[in-house]
Amino acid sequence: MGQYLIDAFSGLPAINSPTEDRVDAFIRGDDGAVLHKSKVNSQWYLSQTGWQSLGGHILSDVCAVSTGQDCISIFTRGSQK
């Protein structure tokens, strides 16, 4: 899992808030990987501009759903690549 430092996106982001002090964002990177970042108590993780690559090769936008206080499920259409 790498870190993206530039905004190289494709599609629309999915924003989710599993708790009142946390926001998670997911988006498809230009390479087709799922990218993630979170903001907890006004602090961005990995950084304000950095994104964590969750890997994969997706073909559509991401949908994110909170399934519990510390659990987010993401859905997307992928490929066999």
Helices and strands as residue ranges (DSSP letters): E 3-4, E 9-19, E 22-29, E 34-40, E 43-45, E 51-55, E 63-68, E 71-75
